[in-house]
Amino acid sequence: AIGRNPQLAQVLQPVVQIAASVPATALFPVLLLSLARLGGGLEIGSIALMMLGTMWYILFNVIAGAQSIPSELFEAARVYRLSLLQRWRTVILPGIFPYLITGIITAVGGAWNASIVSEYVEFQGRVLQAPGLGETISQATADGNYPLLLAATGVMSLLVVLTNRLVWRRLYHLAQEKYQLL
């Protein structure tokens, strides 16, 4: 809605940009305190931090995608009396898809960074761990275990390259070839 409604964008965009300027990691201590009181584990906190750290990449890209859809396409959809579902399938989704893929690709990098911060935490005199590469990298760094740090970083780099080659590159080409509006 923000991408297609100038009045709504004028009101909400500054609020969203201020919220996005707060690093997700700054909210992590509050999140941990809340989870400690509710009995939630670090795994939930890690997922929440990754979501907080990545949602802005996706949101801002989707807003840009919605803003880039020519108003003539919406006018044609109105003239042809397309239902909301038909508009989503034929106008909105093709218009935002390339931007959505770009946002997700960027967000995945943020999620990898958040995993390093969120899977190994010293909190209230205790070490909290969630199993994962982020935990391995953080613990190896804290312990000065450089061979393990190098190996874990290498595995993470390999996973990033493989994911980019096997998943994101294909989706990005699909977005450019099939879903480009102009």
Backbone as a chain_set.jsonl record, in Angstrom:
{"seq": "AIGRNPQLAQVLQPVVQIAASVPATALFPVLLLSLARLGGGLEIGSIALMMLGTMWYILFNVIAGAQSIPSELFEAARVYRLSLLQRWRTVILPGIFPYLITGIITAVGGAWNASIVSEYVEFQGRVLQAPGLGETISQATADGNYPLLLAATGVMSLLVVLTNRLVWRRLYHLAQEKYQLL", "coords": {"N": [[0.816, -1.189, 0.0], [1.995, 1.218, 0.711], [3.714, 1.736, -1.393], [2.034, 2.398, -3.515], [0.371, 4.436, -2.749], [0.568, 7.723, -2.468], [-0.087, 9.558, -0.355], [-0.22, 7.917, 1.919], [2.381, 6.947, 1.846], [3.794, 9.304, 2.348], [3.187, 9.744, 5.017], [3.838, 7.305, 6.369], [6.39, 6.452, 5.444], [8.597, 8.022, 6.579], [8.401, 7.161, 9.265], [8.828, 4.41, 9.023], [11.416, 4.469, 7.972], [12.845, 5.577, 10.108], [12.455, 3.559, 12.02], [13.788, 1.505, 10.67], [16.361, 2.422, 10.815], [17.326, 1.766, 13.272], [19.576, -0.502, 14.462], [19.125, -4.003, 14.232], [20.513, -5.566, 16.018], [20.704, -3.927, 18.229], [18.305, -4.22, 19.461], [18.415, -6.747, 20.412], [19.255, -7.383, 23.145], [16.924, -6.613, 24.597], [15.094, -8.331, 23.452], [16.205, -10.781, 24.273], [15.895, -10.569, 27.087], [13.094, -10.548, 27.243], [12.508, -13.078, 26.162], [13.79, -14.675, 28.06], [12.187, -14.262, 30.286], [9.786, -15.298, 29.368], [10.44, -17.87, 28.913], [11.485, -18.707, 26.517], [13.826, -19.967, 24.093], [17.232, -19.453, 22.91], [17.24, -20.076, 20.258], [14.782, -19.185, 19.226], [15.138, -16.468, 19.665], [17.306, -16.011, 17.956], [16.165, -16.466, 15.448], [14.232, -14.444, 15.473], [15.898, -12.168, 15.587], [17.234, -12.402, 13.142], [15.064, -12.079, 11.422], [14.254, -9.458, 12.104], [16.524, -8.118, 11.281], [16.493, -8.431, 8.555], [14.085, -7.785, 7.342], [13.759, -5.147, 6.498], [15.308, -4.782, 4.189], [13.836, -6.239, 2.343], [11.298, -5.017, 2.508], [11.78, -2.279, 1.686], [12.672, -2.691, -0.924], [10.423, -3.914, -2.096], [8.571, -1.837, -1.843], [9.764, 0.022, -3.584], [9.511, -1.452, -5.941], [6.704, -1.558, -6.209], [6.193, 1.144, -6.567], [7.309, 1.485, -9.04], [5.617, 0.38, -10.881], [3.801, 1.072, -13.733], [1.137, 3.414, -13.754], [-0.724, 3.156, -15.716], [-1.059, 0.437, -16.09], [-2.511, -0.324, -13.844], [-4.79, 1.122, -14.369], [-5.68, -0.155, -16.705], [-6.216, -2.658, -15.593], [-8.351, -1.943, -13.973], [-10.215, -1.102, -15.911], [-10.66, -3.516, -17.24], [-11.864, -4.818, -15.235], [-10.568, -6.484, -13.358], [-10.284, -8.848, -10.755], [-9.153, -8.578, -7.31], [-7.342, -10.659, -6.815], [-6.668, -11.365, -9.467], [-5.446, -8.954, -10.262], [-3.244, -9.021, -8.56], [-1.888, -11.269, -9.567], [-1.393, -10.588, -12.265], [-0.501, -7.928, -12.482], [0.624, -6.691, -10.073], [2.35, -8.661, -8.757], [4.115, -9.444, -10.956], [5.25, -6.911, -11.287], [6.549, -6.305, -8.865], [8.21, -8.472, -8.452], [11.0, -8.679, -9.474], [12.195, -6.784, -7.778], [11.566, -7.826, -5.287], [13.053, -10.224, -5.297], [15.654, -9.14, -5.432], [15.662, -7.804, -2.963], [15.411, -10.007, -1.203], [17.761, -11.439, -1.765], [19.684, -9.621, -0.835], [18.846, -9.482, 1.817], [19.38, -12.048, 2.764], [22.14, -12.029, 3.101], [22.278, -10.272, 5.274], [21.009, -11.884, 7.153], [22.865, -13.952, 7.499], [24.902, -12.499, 8.762], [23.529, -11.738, 11.103], [23.171, -14.232, 12.24], [25.678, -14.861, 13.222], [25.966, -13.064, 15.308], [23.792, -13.726, 16.931], [23.721, -16.44, 17.71], [25.499, -17.184, 19.652], [25.841, -16.084, 22.732], [26.809, -14.127, 25.486], [25.143, -13.692, 28.374], [23.801, -12.232, 31.191], [25.802, -13.356, 32.823], [25.935, -15.925, 31.854], [26.597, -18.29, 29.23], [24.891, -18.471, 26.309], [23.802, -20.614, 23.78], [22.925, -21.356, 20.45], [22.581, -23.941, 18.191], [24.56, -23.817, 15.264], [26.212, -22.344, 12.377], [26.856, -19.7, 12.953], [27.103, -19.729, 15.739], [29.298, -21.449, 15.978], [31.3, -19.926, 14.691], [31.33, -17.605, 16.324], [32.003, -18.725, 18.838], [34.476, -19.906, 18.259], [35.922, -17.617, 17.695], [35.823, -16.313, 20.209], [37.225, -18.168, 21.74], [39.669, -18.128, 20.532], [40.273, -20.017, 18.655], [41.586, -20.431, 15.905], [41.951, -22.195, 13.639], [39.449, -23.565, 13.606], [37.766, -21.359, 13.326], [38.554, -20.429, 10.782], [37.817, -22.675, 9.244], [35.005, -22.807, 9.709], [34.206, -20.313, 8.736], [34.96, -20.654, 6.102], [33.176, -22.722, 5.363], [30.758, -21.337, 5.639], [31.13, -19.368, 3.664], [31.284, -20.993, 1.392], [28.679, -22.065, 1.411], [27.231, -19.711, 0.955], [28.129, -18.99, -1.638], [27.302, -21.274, -3.112], [24.513, -21.165, -2.692], [23.96, -18.704, -3.898], [24.679, -19.279, -6.551], [23.089, -21.558, -7.224], [20.459, -20.992, -6.451], [19.683, -18.138, -6.083], [20.746, -16.827, -8.367], [19.373, -18.067, -10.471], [16.71, -17.394, -9.839], [16.92, -14.638, -10.024], [17.499, -14.274, -12.747], [15.104, -15.294, -13.786], [13.374, -13.363, -12.78], [14.259, -11.129, -14.223], [13.856, -11.908, -16.903], [11.204, -12.986, -17.205], [9.47, -11.462, -15.636], [9.734, -8.743, -16.069], [8.492, -5.519, -16.452], [8.819, -3.476, -18.331]], "CA": [[0.0, 0.0, 0.0], [2.86, 2.4, 0.776], [4.298, 1.968, -2.707], [1.064, 2.875, -4.499], [-0.448, 5.502, -2.19], [1.484, 8.806, -2.093], [-0.416, 10.13, 0.951], [0.207, 6.937, 2.917], [3.85, 6.936, 1.813], [4.281, 10.527, 2.985], [3.024, 9.601, 6.465], [4.482, 6.113, 6.924], [7.783, 6.24, 5.042], [9.552, 8.506, 7.589], [8.323, 6.295, 10.445], [9.483, 3.149, 8.663], [12.856, 4.717, 7.827], [13.406, 5.727, 11.455], [12.485, 2.212, 12.602], [14.826, 0.728, 9.982], [17.696, 2.923, 11.162], [17.75, 1.135, 14.524], [20.136, -1.818, 14.141], [18.426, -5.12, 14.87], [21.315, -6.046, 17.15], [20.437, -3.068, 19.385], [17.093, -4.737, 20.091], [18.635, -8.123, 20.841], [19.182, -7.542, 24.607], [15.521, -6.541, 25.013], [14.511, -9.582, 22.991], [16.685, -11.841, 25.161], [15.219, -10.419, 28.381], [11.705, -10.985, 27.063], [12.495, -14.532, 25.993], [14.169, -15.288, 29.335], [11.003, -14.215, 31.159], [8.74, -16.149, 28.804], [10.936, -19.238, 28.819], [11.892, -19.033, 25.15], [15.243, -20.249, 23.932], [18.038, -18.608, 22.031], [16.879, -20.37, 18.872], [13.706, -18.257, 18.865], [15.761, -15.149, 19.614], [18.122, -15.937, 16.742], [15.256, -16.322, 14.31], [13.638, -13.105, 15.551], [16.919, -11.183, 15.218], [17.445, -12.5, 11.696], [13.904, -11.468, 10.761], [14.344, -8.009, 12.308], [17.644, -7.591, 10.51], [16.345, -8.616, 7.111], [12.792, -7.366, 6.786], [13.832, -3.819, 5.883], [15.805, -4.948, 2.818], [12.728, -6.711, 1.518], [10.248, -3.998, 2.489], [12.127, -1.119, 0.858], [12.715, -3.114, -2.327], [9.053, -4.125, -2.569], [7.983, -0.499, -2.011], [10.309, 0.563, -4.838], [8.885, -2.192, -7.034], [5.314, -1.11, -6.353], [6.224, 2.503, -7.119], [7.759, 1.454, -10.435], [4.575, -0.153, -11.764], [3.112, 2.182, -14.406], [-0.27, 3.578, -13.356], [-1.557, 2.702, -16.84], [-1.383, -0.98, -15.89], [-3.614, -0.374, -12.881], [-5.968, 1.636, -15.08], [-6.136, -1.245, -17.574], [-6.805, -3.675, -14.716], [-9.654, -1.42, -13.554], [-11.096, -1.129, -17.083], [-11.007, -4.919, -17.49], [-12.533, -5.288, -14.017], [-9.853, -7.61, -12.768], [-10.452, -9.001, -9.308], [-7.926, -8.309, -6.564], [-6.427, -11.776, -7.071], [-6.177, -11.227, -10.841], [-4.495, -7.835, -10.268], [-2.008, -9.486, -7.922], [-1.186, -12.207, -10.447], [-1.034, -10.056, -13.581], [0.094, -6.588, -12.436], [1.447, -6.393, -8.898], [3.448, -9.625, -8.58], [5.163, -9.247, -11.969], [5.909, -5.619, -11.093], [7.437, -6.274, -7.691], [9.032, -9.683, -8.349], [12.447, -8.422, -9.546], [12.596, -6.043, -6.581], [11.462, -8.776, -4.18], [14.217, -11.11, -5.369], [16.816, -8.337, -5.039], [15.568, -7.607, -1.519], [15.679, -11.269, -0.509], [19.194, -11.73, -1.914], [20.386, -8.736, 0.092], [18.449, -9.851, 3.175], [20.055, -13.286, 3.167], [23.443, -11.619, 3.635], [22.033, -9.752, 6.614], [20.676, -13.009, 8.031], [24.128, -14.614, 7.852], [25.56, -11.658, 9.768], [22.764, -11.834, 12.345], [23.384, -15.551, 12.848], [26.943, -14.824, 13.965], [25.726, -12.299, 16.534], [22.69, -14.221, 17.749], [23.769, -17.848, 18.082], [26.426, -17.375, 20.775], [25.656, -14.849, 23.488], [27.053, -14.098, 26.925], [24.002, -12.931, 28.871], [23.606, -12.363, 32.63], [26.814, -14.255, 33.357], [25.847, -17.266, 31.258], [26.793, -18.391, 27.784], [23.75, -19.08, 25.634], [24.192, -21.049, 22.441], [21.985, -22.011, 19.542], [23.446, -24.635, 17.234], [24.631, -23.254, 13.926], [27.513, -21.811, 11.964], [27.105, -18.462, 13.688], [27.595, -20.125, 17.068], [30.648, -21.99, 15.803], [32.2, -18.808, 14.384], [31.459, -16.758, 17.516], [32.733, -19.437, 19.885], [35.869, -20.04, 17.815], [36.528, -16.293, 17.876], [35.983, -16.081, 21.649], [38.239, -19.097, 22.258], [40.925, -17.985, 19.801], [40.478, -21.253, 17.892], [41.648, -19.908, 14.541], [41.664, -23.207, 12.609], [38.0, -23.768, 13.542], [37.21, -20.119, 12.778], [38.81, -20.45, 9.344], [37.004, -23.73, 8.639], [33.589, -22.425, 9.762], [34.03, -19.197, 7.804], [35.033, -21.258, 4.77], [31.912, -23.419, 5.117], [29.737, -20.31, 5.419], [31.393, -18.769, 2.349], [30.896, -21.987, 0.395], [27.217, -22.099, 1.379], [26.767, -18.476, 0.315], [28.404, -19.089, -3.077], [26.419, -22.293, -3.686], [23.146, -20.64, -2.69], [23.883, -17.672, -4.94], [24.749, -19.895, -7.889], [22.038, -22.53, -7.493], [19.113, -20.5, -6.162], [19.421, -16.72, -6.339], [21.05, -16.457, -9.754], [18.265, -18.535, -11.314], [15.541, -16.564, -9.567], [17.183, -13.294, -10.532], [17.306, -14.333, -14.209], [13.664, -15.432, -13.993], [12.782, -12.041, -12.525], [14.616, -10.223, -15.318], [13.334, -12.353, -18.19], [9.771, -13.239, -17.257], [8.647, -10.53, -14.873], [10.087, -7.345, -16.28], [7.317, -4.834, -17.002], [9.12, -2.607, -19.47]], "C": [[0.869, 1.266, 0.0], [3.387, 2.748, -0.614], [3.342, 2.555, -3.722], [0.228, 4.048, -4.007], [0.456, 6.63, -1.7], [1.197, 9.416, -0.721], [0.039, 9.202, 2.077], [1.728, 6.878, 2.993], [4.42, 8.148, 2.537], [4.201, 10.425, 4.508], [3.887, 8.465, 7.016], [5.963, 5.969, 6.594], [8.783, 6.813, 6.056], [9.572, 7.633, 8.848], [9.063, 4.987, 10.187], [10.988, 3.35, 8.542], [13.53, 4.924, 9.178], [13.503, 4.362, 12.125], [13.6, 1.373, 11.979], [16.229, 1.181, 10.355], [18.208, 2.353, 12.481], [18.302, -0.244, 14.177], [19.4, -2.918, 14.905], [19.195, -5.615, 16.089], [21.12, -5.18, 18.392], [19.206, -3.555, 20.146], [17.29, -6.127, 20.695], [18.63, -8.277, 22.362], [17.746, -7.5, 25.14], [14.806, -7.835, 24.638], [14.93, -10.738, 23.894], [16.028, -11.771, 26.532], [13.776, -10.906, 28.305], [11.621, -12.499, 26.948], [12.861, -15.248, 27.285], [12.974, -15.32, 30.285], [9.898, -15.142, 30.671], [9.17, -17.607, 28.685], [11.33, -19.655, 27.418], [13.393, -19.236, 25.058], [15.932, -19.291, 22.987], [17.712, -18.868, 20.56], [15.793, -19.413, 18.383], [14.262, -16.846, 18.741], [16.594, -14.963, 18.361], [17.254, -15.723, 15.51], [14.653, -14.922, 14.295], [14.649, -12.036, 15.138], [17.184, -11.213, 13.715], [16.287, -11.859, 10.938], [13.937, -9.947, 10.902], [15.435, -7.39, 11.439], [17.46, -7.65, 9.009], [15.08, -8.013, 6.524], [12.859, -6.02, 6.075], [14.341, -3.893, 4.45], [14.646, -5.304, 1.888], [11.662, -5.627, 1.391], [10.585, -2.845, 1.553], [12.214, -1.487, -0.623], [11.312, -3.323, -2.881], [8.336, -2.789, -2.752], [8.467, 0.121, -3.32], [9.695, -0.138, -6.043], [7.46, -1.749, -7.28], [5.256, 0.289, -6.957], [6.601, 2.513, -8.598], [6.703, 0.926, -11.404], [3.834, 1.021, -12.406], [1.628, 2.233, -14.026], [-1.214, 3.136, -14.474], [-1.933, 1.223, -16.698], [-2.518, -1.14, -14.883], [-4.912, 0.128, -13.516], [-6.536, 0.554, -15.994], [-6.795, -2.35, -16.745], [-8.191, -3.238, -14.246], [-10.656, -1.497, -14.707], [-11.561, -2.554, -17.369], [-11.643, -5.59, -16.279], [-11.882, -6.54, -13.438], [-10.109, -7.646, -11.266], [-9.119, -8.699, -8.622], [-6.894, -9.414, -6.811], [-5.842, -11.691, -8.481], [-5.187, -10.075, -10.96], [-3.171, -8.25, -9.646], [-1.201, -10.349, -8.886], [-0.679, -11.567, -11.732], [-0.344, -8.699, -13.563], [1.093, -6.459, -11.288], [2.621, -7.358, -8.761], [4.505, -9.513, -9.677], [5.925, -7.934, -11.785], [6.896, -5.604, -9.942], [8.426, -7.43, -7.654], [10.532, -9.424, -8.477], [12.974, -7.699, -8.302], [12.565, -6.946, -5.348], [12.674, -9.7, -4.149], [15.478, -10.362, -4.957], [16.822, -8.118, -3.529], [15.895, -8.863, -0.742], [17.157, -11.625, -0.597], [20.0, -10.892, -0.929], [20.097, -9.136, 1.535], [19.147, -11.115, 3.658], [21.447, -12.981, 3.715], [23.317, -11.063, 5.041], [21.712, -10.855, 7.605], [21.929, -13.778, 8.439], [24.855, -13.814, 8.928], [24.855, -11.765, 11.116], [22.978, -13.178, 13.023], [24.666, -15.584, 13.665], [26.738, -14.133, 15.31], [24.777, -13.037, 17.472], [22.804, -15.663, 18.231], [24.734, -18.16, 19.223], [26.447, -16.071, 21.553], [26.046, -15.067, 24.942], [26.019, -13.153, 27.505], [23.786, -13.25, 30.339], [24.548, -13.413, 33.227], [26.777, -15.671, 32.813], [26.14, -17.18, 29.772], [25.592, -19.134, 27.22], [24.171, -19.415, 24.211], [22.997, -21.644, 21.715], [22.846, -22.69, 18.486], [23.391, -23.994, 15.853], [26.019, -22.741, 13.614], [27.861, -20.525, 12.695], [27.668, -18.742, 15.067], [29.024, -20.635, 16.972], [31.649, -20.869, 15.547], [32.413, -17.931, 15.615], [32.268, -17.437, 18.611], [34.203, -19.603, 19.509], [36.603, -18.713, 17.968], [36.811, -16.034, 19.35], [37.098, -16.943, 22.24], [39.599, -18.925, 21.59], [41.283, -19.23, 19.004], [40.448, -20.894, 16.4], [41.469, -20.97, 13.455], [40.156, -23.472, 12.463], [37.307, -22.543, 12.951], [37.372, -20.079, 11.264], [37.927, -21.486, 8.648], [35.524, -23.336, 8.601], [33.292, -21.27, 8.811], [34.087, -19.7, 6.364], [33.749, -21.982, 4.403], [30.802, -22.408, 4.838], [29.906, -19.672, 4.037], [30.975, -19.711, 1.232], [29.373, -22.067, 0.277], [26.638, -20.863, 0.694], [26.958, -18.559, -1.198], [27.466, -20.104, -3.736], [24.975, -21.808, -3.753], [22.973, -19.577, -3.763], [23.842, -18.289, -6.327], [23.525, -20.749, -8.201], [20.623, -21.985, -7.308], [18.921, -19.073, -6.655], [19.709, -16.307, -7.771], [19.904, -16.859, -10.677], [17.007, -17.694, -11.101], [15.717, -15.15, -10.11], [17.004, -13.25, -12.05], [15.821, -14.481, -14.551], [12.975, -14.084, -13.814], [13.061, -11.087, -13.676], [13.938, -10.607, -16.625], [11.812, -12.416, -18.231], [8.935, -12.128, -16.638], [9.047, -9.074, -15.026], [8.923, -6.656, -16.99], [7.622, -4.028, -18.246], [10.014, -3.281, -20.47]], "O": [[0.52, 2.263, -0.633], [3.491, 3.923, -0.966], [3.784, 3.155, -4.702], [-0.554, 4.604, -4.779], [1.053, 6.516, -0.63], [2.13, 9.758, 0.006], [0.613, 9.653, 3.068], [2.295, 6.772, 4.08], [5.413, 8.036, 3.256], [5.057, 10.963, 5.211], [4.585, 8.641, 8.014], [6.717, 5.414, 7.393], [9.757, 6.129, 6.371], [10.632, 7.395, 9.427], [9.83, 4.519, 11.029], [11.76, 2.49, 8.965], [14.666, 4.491, 9.374], [14.525, 4.043, 12.733], [14.278, 0.619, 12.678], [17.183, 0.413, 10.228], [19.399, 2.45, 12.776], [17.569, -1.078, 13.646], [19.095, -2.766, 16.087], [18.594, -6.035, 17.078], [21.349, -5.653, 19.505], [19.088, -3.322, 21.349], [16.42, -6.623, 21.41], [18.039, -9.24, 22.85], [17.395, -8.268, 26.035], [14.013, -8.366, 25.416], [14.105, -11.582, 24.244], [15.643, -12.801, 27.085], [13.3, -11.597, 29.205], [10.762, -13.128, 27.566], [12.312, -16.309, 27.582], [12.777, -16.298, 31.006], [9.158, -15.707, 31.476], [8.351, -18.477, 28.388], [11.495, -20.846, 27.156], [14.142, -18.713, 25.883], [15.305, -18.44, 22.356], [17.886, -17.989, 19.717], [15.868, -18.894, 17.27], [13.902, -16.111, 17.821], [16.593, -13.885, 17.765], [17.568, -14.907, 14.644], [14.568, -14.285, 13.245], [14.299, -11.1, 14.418], [17.339, -10.164, 13.089], [16.496, -11.178, 9.935], [13.678, -9.227, 9.938], [15.284, -6.281, 10.927], [18.189, -6.994, 8.266], [15.019, -7.757, 5.321], [12.092, -5.778, 5.143], [13.868, -3.156, 3.585], [14.502, -4.746, 0.8], [11.18, -5.352, 0.292], [9.764, -2.469, 0.716], [11.866, -0.677, -1.482], [11.038, -2.948, -4.021], [7.578, -2.619, -3.706], [7.673, 0.68, -4.077], [9.392, 0.502, -7.05], [7.046, -1.583, -8.427], [4.374, 0.585, -7.763], [6.252, 3.443, -9.325], [6.88, 1.016, -12.619], [3.295, 1.873, -11.698], [0.956, 1.202, -13.985], [-2.364, 2.783, -14.216], [-3.006, 0.81, -17.137], [-3.386, -1.997, -15.052], [-5.994, -0.384, -13.229], [-7.752, 0.37, -16.049], [-7.812, -2.912, -17.151], [-9.1, -4.06, -14.134], [-11.802, -1.903, -14.514], [-12.726, -2.773, -17.704], [-11.925, -6.789, -16.299], [-12.551, -7.511, -13.083], [-10.144, -6.612, -10.599], [-8.086, -8.579, -9.28], [-5.71, -9.131, -6.996], [-4.648, -11.92, -8.669], [-4.193, -10.19, -11.677], [-2.103, -7.883, -10.137], [0.013, -10.186, -9.01], [0.368, -11.966, -12.241], [0.332, -8.344, -14.528], [2.265, -6.156, -11.507], [3.768, -6.923, -8.659], [5.695, -9.489, -9.362], [7.114, -7.858, -12.093], [7.95, -4.972, -10.023], [9.394, -7.378, -6.895], [11.29, -9.919, -7.641], [14.077, -7.983, -7.836], [13.427, -6.847, -4.474], [13.255, -9.93, -3.088], [16.291, -10.898, -4.204], [17.866, -8.231, -2.887], [16.585, -8.798, 0.275], [17.746, -12.065, 0.39], [20.899, -11.407, -0.265], [20.995, -9.129, 2.378], [19.468, -11.233, 4.841], [21.885, -13.604, 4.682], [24.149, -11.345, 5.903], [22.097, -10.774, 8.772], [22.049, -14.209, 9.586], [25.364, -14.383, 9.893], [25.509, -11.87, 12.153], [22.968, -13.259, 14.252], [24.732, -16.263, 14.689], [27.275, -14.57, 16.328], [24.946, -12.976, 18.689], [22.032, -16.069, 19.099], [24.773, -19.292, 19.706], [27.003, -15.073, 21.094], [25.664, -16.064, 25.555], [26.002, -11.965, 27.184], [23.607, -14.413, 30.7], [24.135, -14.248, 34.032], [27.525, -16.53, 33.279], [25.957, -16.139, 29.142], [25.31, -20.271, 27.598], [24.809, -18.614, 23.529], [22.172, -22.342, 22.303], [23.756, -22.065, 17.942], [22.319, -23.672, 15.343], [26.893, -22.707, 14.48], [29.024, -20.285, 13.02], [28.6, -18.074, 15.514], [29.866, -20.287, 17.8], [32.733, -20.866, 16.129], [33.545, -17.555, 15.921], [33.12, -16.809, 19.24], [35.079, -19.453, 20.361], [37.779, -18.692, 18.332], [37.902, -15.591, 19.708], [37.826, -16.503, 23.13], [40.582, -19.516, 22.037], [42.454, -19.472, 18.712], [39.423, -21.035, 15.732], [40.876, -20.665, 12.421], [39.645, -23.589, 11.349], [36.369, -22.676, 12.165], [36.434, -19.735, 10.545], [37.357, -21.212, 7.592], [34.863, -23.512, 7.577], [32.25, -21.251, 8.157], [33.343, -19.223, 5.506], [33.277, -21.878, 3.271], [30.003, -22.591, 3.92], [28.924, -19.463, 3.326], [30.383, -19.284, 0.241], [28.838, -22.131, -0.83], [25.667, -20.959, -0.057], [26.045, -18.232, -1.956], [26.899, -19.829, -4.793], [24.292, -22.017, -4.756], [21.958, -19.551, -4.458], [23.059, -17.868, -7.178], [22.983, -20.682, -9.304], [19.688, -22.469, -7.946], [18.099, -18.82, -7.536], [18.967, -15.502, -8.334], [19.508, -16.094, -11.556], [16.325, -17.327, -12.058], [14.764, -14.543, -10.598], [16.426, -12.301, -12.581], [15.337, -13.862, -15.498], [12.102, -13.712, -14.599], [12.184, -10.315, -14.064], [13.494, -9.737, -17.375], [11.197, -11.949, -19.19], [7.81, -11.883, -17.072], [8.715, -8.254, -14.17], [8.428, -7.147, -18.005], [6.773, -3.906, -19.129], [10.362, -2.684, -21.488]]}, "num_chains": 1, "name": "protein.A"}
